């Protein structure tokens, strides 16, 4: 069985290294383009409210009450509760 010469192997390694460097360079270019294109999506929103500010968080008792079709918030506020038909 013939073996490849050291010069051939060195040349092959050089080619593989150059291809790898070209691929890394192209990926860096693509990443920069994507950041420029979608920069508006990555910026912090200034006018939007947080979800907790829009919908107040309930405690576990209220959540379990909603799961069983009862409303702990209405009962606590003195509002009558209505049974579902």
mmCIF file of the C-alpha atoms, coordinates in Angstrom:
data_MODEL
# 
_entry.id   MODEL 
# 
loop_
_atom_site.group_PDB 
_atom_site.id 
_atom_site.type_symbol 
_atom_site.label_atom_id 
_atom_site.label_alt_id 
_atom_site.label_comp_id 
_atom_site.label_asym_id 
_atom_site.label_entity_id 
_atom_site.label_seq_id 
_atom_site.pdbx_PDB_ins_code 
_atom_site.Cartn_x 
_atom_site.Cartn_y 
_atom_site.Cartn_z 
_atom_site.occupancy 
_atom_site.B_iso_or_equiv 
_atom_site.pdbx_formal_charge 
_atom_site.auth_seq_id 
_atom_site.auth_comp_id 
_atom_site.auth_asym_id 
_atom_site.auth_atom_id 
_atom_site.pdbx_PDB_model_num 
ATOM 1  C CA . UNK A 1 1  ? 0.000   0.000  0.000  1.00 0.00 ? 1  UNK A CA 1 
ATOM 2  C CA . UNK A 1 2  ? 1.318   3.437  -0.954 1.00 0.00 ? 2  UNK A CA 1 
ATOM 3  C CA . UNK A 1 3  ? 1.478   6.258  1.562  1.00 0.00 ? 3  UNK A CA 1 
ATOM 4  C CA . UNK A 1 4  ? 1.165   9.909  0.720  1.00 0.00 ? 4  UNK A CA 1 
ATOM 5  C CA . UNK A 1 5  ? 4.275   12.013 0.753  1.00 0.00 ? 5  UNK A CA 1 
ATOM 6  C CA . UNK A 1 6  ? 4.777   14.516 3.565  1.00 0.00 ? 6  UNK A CA 1 
ATOM 7  C CA . UNK A 1 7  ? 4.781   17.382 1.047  1.00 0.00 ? 7  UNK A CA 1 
ATOM 8  C CA . UNK A 1 8  ? 1.390   16.313 -0.307 1.00 0.00 ? 8  UNK A CA 1 
ATOM 9  C CA . UNK A 1 9  ? -0.060  16.042 3.215  1.00 0.00 ? 9  UNK A CA 1 
ATOM 10 C CA . UNK A 1 10 ? 1.313   19.480 4.125  1.00 0.00 ? 10 UNK A CA 1 
ATOM 11 C CA . UNK A 1 11 ? -0.223  20.982 0.977  1.00 0.00 ? 11 UNK A CA 1 
ATOM 12 C CA . UNK A 1 12 ? -3.567  19.340 1.730  1.00 0.00 ? 12 UNK A CA 1 
ATOM 13 C CA . UNK A 1 13 ? -3.508  20.660 5.295  1.00 0.00 ? 13 UNK A CA 1 
ATOM 14 C CA . UNK A 1 14 ? -2.741  24.139 3.954  1.00 0.00 ? 14 UNK A CA 1 
ATOM 15 C CA . UNK A 1 15 ? -5.730  23.972 1.603  1.00 0.00 ? 15 UNK A CA 1 
ATOM 16 C CA . UNK A 1 16 ? -8.033  22.772 4.389  1.00 0.00 ? 16 UNK A CA 1 
ATOM 17 C CA . UNK A 1 17 ? -6.783  25.565 6.672  1.00 0.00 ? 17 UNK A CA 1 
ATOM 18 C CA . UNK A 1 18 ? -7.430  28.193 3.992  1.00 0.00 ? 18 UNK A CA 1 
ATOM 19 C CA . UNK A 1 19 ? -10.948 26.877 3.325  1.00 0.00 ? 19 UNK A CA 1 
ATOM 20 C CA . UNK A 1 20 ? -11.664 26.886 7.069  1.00 0.00 ? 20 UNK A CA 1 
ATOM 21 C CA . UNK A 1 21 ? -10.410 30.478 7.370  1.00 0.00 ? 21 UNK A CA 1 
ATOM 22 C CA . UNK A 1 22 ? -12.542 31.547 4.408  1.00 0.00 ? 22 UNK A CA 1 
ATOM 23 C CA . UNK A 1 23 ? -15.640 29.941 5.942  1.00 0.00 ? 23 UNK A CA 1 
ATOM 24 C CA . UNK A 1 24 ? -15.007 31.641 9.313  1.00 0.00 ? 24 UNK A CA 1 
ATOM 25 C CA . UNK A 1 25 ? -14.499 34.973 7.594  1.00 0.00 ? 25 UNK A CA 1 
ATOM 26 C CA . UNK A 1 26 ? -17.725 34.608 5.625  1.00 0.00 ? 26 UNK A CA 1 
ATOM 27 C CA . UNK A 1 27 ? -19.654 33.680 8.795  1.00 0.00 ? 27 UNK A CA 1 
ATOM 28 C CA . UNK A 1 28 ? -18.333 36.841 10.499 1.00 0.00 ? 28 UNK A CA 1 
ATOM 29 C CA . UNK A 1 29 ? -19.497 38.928 7.531  1.00 0.00 ? 29 UNK A CA 1 
ATOM 30 C CA . UNK A 1 30 ? -22.928 37.265 7.594  1.00 0.00 ? 30 UNK A CA 1 
ATOM 31 C CA . UNK A 1 31 ? -23.224 37.815 11.345 1.00 0.00 ? 31 UNK A CA 1 
ATOM 32 C CA . UNK A 1 32 ? -22.421 41.541 10.968 1.00 0.00 ? 32 UNK A CA 1 
ATOM 33 C CA . UNK A 1 33 ? -25.004 41.884 8.191  1.00 0.00 ? 33 UNK A CA 1 
ATOM 34 C CA . UNK A 1 34 ? -27.644 40.146 10.290 1.00 0.00 ? 34 UNK A CA 1 
ATOM 35 C CA . UNK A 1 35 ? -26.916 42.451 13.241 1.00 0.00 ? 35 UNK A CA 1 
ATOM 36 C CA . UNK A 1 36 ? -27.231 45.513 11.018 1.00 0.00 ? 36 UNK A CA 1 
ATOM 37 C CA . UNK A 1 37 ? -30.429 44.225 9.425  1.00 0.00 ? 37 UNK A CA 1 
ATOM 38 C CA . UNK A 1 38 ? -32.154 43.283 12.684 1.00 0.00 ? 38 UNK A CA 1 
ATOM 39 C CA . UNK A 1 39 ? -30.681 45.908 15.019 1.00 0.00 ? 39 UNK A CA 1 
ATOM 40 C CA . UNK A 1 40 ? -34.144 47.411 15.578 1.00 0.00 ? 40 UNK A CA 1 
ATOM 41 C CA . UNK A 1 41 ? -35.324 44.083 17.016 1.00 0.00 ? 41 UNK A CA 1 
ATOM 42 C CA . UNK A 1 42 ? -32.415 43.892 19.446 1.00 0.00 ? 42 UNK A CA 1 
ATOM 43 C CA . UNK A 1 43 ? -32.789 47.399 20.859 1.00 0.00 ? 43 UNK A CA 1 
ATOM 44 C CA . UNK A 1 44 ? -34.592 47.970 24.154 1.00 0.00 ? 44 UNK A CA 1 
ATOM 45 C CA . UNK A 1 45 ? -38.226 49.038 23.749 1.00 0.00 ? 45 UNK A CA 1 
ATOM 46 C CA . UNK A 1 46 ? -38.831 52.443 25.313 1.00 0.00 ? 46 UNK A CA 1 
ATOM 47 C CA . UNK A 1 47 ? -42.591 52.892 25.154 1.00 0.00 ? 47 UNK A CA 1 
ATOM 48 C CA . UNK A 1 48 ? -43.846 49.404 25.953 1.00 0.00 ? 48 UNK A CA 1 
ATOM 49 C CA . UNK A 1 49 ? -45.005 48.394 29.404 1.00 0.00 ? 49 UNK A CA 1 
ATOM 50 C CA . UNK A 1 50 ? -43.870 45.303 31.197 1.00 0.00 ? 50 UNK A CA 1 
ATOM 51 C CA . UNK A 1 51 ? -46.297 42.404 31.353 1.00 0.00 ? 51 UNK A CA 1 
ATOM 52 C CA . UNK A 1 52 ? -46.543 42.704 35.136 1.00 0.00 ? 52 UNK A CA 1 
ATOM 53 C CA . UNK A 1 53 ? -47.633 46.323 34.751 1.00 0.00 ? 53 UNK A CA 1 
ATOM 54 C CA . UNK A 1 54 ? -50.414 45.388 32.341 1.00 0.00 ? 54 UNK A CA 1 
ATOM 55 C CA . UNK A 1 55 ? -51.729 42.287 34.086 1.00 0.00 ? 55 UNK A CA 1 
ATOM 56 C CA . UNK A 1 56 ? -51.275 42.205 37.844 1.00 0.00 ? 56 UNK A CA 1 
ATOM 57 C CA . UNK A 1 57 ? -49.845 38.971 39.114 1.00 0.00 ? 57 UNK A CA 1 
ATOM 58 C CA . UNK A 1 58 ? -52.107 36.831 41.295 1.00 0.00 ? 58 UNK A CA 1 
ATOM 59 C CA . UNK A 1 59 ? -51.030 34.703 44.179 1.00 0.00 ? 59 UNK A CA 1 
ATOM 60 C CA . UNK A 1 60 ? -51.329 30.920 44.164 1.00 0.00 ? 60 UNK A CA 1 
ATOM 61 C CA . UNK A 1 61 ? -54.702 30.945 45.965 1.00 0.00 ? 61 UNK A CA 1 
ATOM 62 C CA . UNK A 1 62 ? -56.256 33.095 43.253 1.00 0.00 ? 62 UNK A CA 1 
ATOM 63 C CA . UNK A 1 63 ? -54.742 30.964 40.510 1.00 0.00 ? 63 UNK A CA 1 
ATOM 64 C CA . UNK A 1 64 ? -56.103 27.748 42.018 1.00 0.00 ? 64 UNK A CA 1 
ATOM 65 C CA . UNK A 1 65 ? -59.459 29.461 42.509 1.00 0.00 ? 65 UNK A CA 1 
ATOM 66 C CA . UNK A 1 66 ? -59.600 30.341 38.820 1.00 0.00 ? 66 UNK A CA 1 
ATOM 67 C CA . UNK A 1 67 ? -58.769 26.758 37.970 1.00 0.00 ? 67 UNK A CA 1 
ATOM 68 C CA . UNK A 1 68 ? -61.880 25.639 39.878 1.00 0.00 ? 68 UNK A CA 1 
ATOM 69 C CA . UNK A 1 69 ? -64.081 28.346 38.297 1.00 0.00 ? 69 UNK A CA 1 
ATOM 70 C CA . UNK A 1 70 ? -64.250 30.528 41.369 1.00 0.00 ? 70 UNK A CA 1 
ATOM 71 C CA . UNK A 1 71 ? -62.894 34.031 41.604 1.00 0.00 ? 71 UNK A CA 1 
ATOM 72 C CA . UNK A 1 72 ? -61.100 34.854 44.847 1.00 0.00 ? 72 UNK A CA 1 
ATOM 73 C CA . UNK A 1 73 ? -60.652 38.485 43.759 1.00 0.00 ? 73 UNK A CA 1 
ATOM 74 C CA . UNK A 1 74 ? -64.423 39.025 43.345 1.00 0.00 ? 74 UNK A CA 1 
ATOM 75 C CA . UNK A 1 75 ? -65.238 37.385 46.682 1.00 0.00 ? 75 UNK A CA 1 
ATOM 76 C CA . UNK A 1 76 ? -62.591 39.423 48.454 1.00 0.00 ? 76 UNK A CA 1 
ATOM 77 C CA . UNK A 1 77 ? -63.893 42.665 46.957 1.00 0.00 ? 77 UNK A CA 1 
ATOM 78 C CA . UNK A 1 78 ? -67.464 41.897 48.060 1.00 0.00 ? 78 UNK A CA 1 
ATOM 79 C CA . UNK A 1 79 ? -68.788 41.366 44.543 1.00 0.00 ? 79 UNK A CA 1 
ATOM 80 C CA . UNK A 1 80 ? -71.329 38.578 44.144 1.00 0.00 ? 80 UNK A CA 1 
ATOM 81 C CA . UNK A 1 81 ? -70.153 35.485 42.310 1.00 0.00 ? 81 UNK A CA 1 
ATOM 82 C CA . UNK A 1 82 ? -72.249 33.889 39.628 1.00 0.00 ? 82 UNK A CA 1 
ATOM 83 C CA . UNK A 1 83 ? -72.396 30.158 39.044 1.00 0.00 ? 83 UNK A CA 1 
ATOM 84 C CA . UNK A 1 84 ? -71.821 29.016 35.500 1.00 0.00 ? 84 UNK A CA 1 
ATOM 85 C CA . UNK A 1 85 ? -74.714 27.222 33.837 1.00 0.00 ? 85 UNK A CA 1 
# 
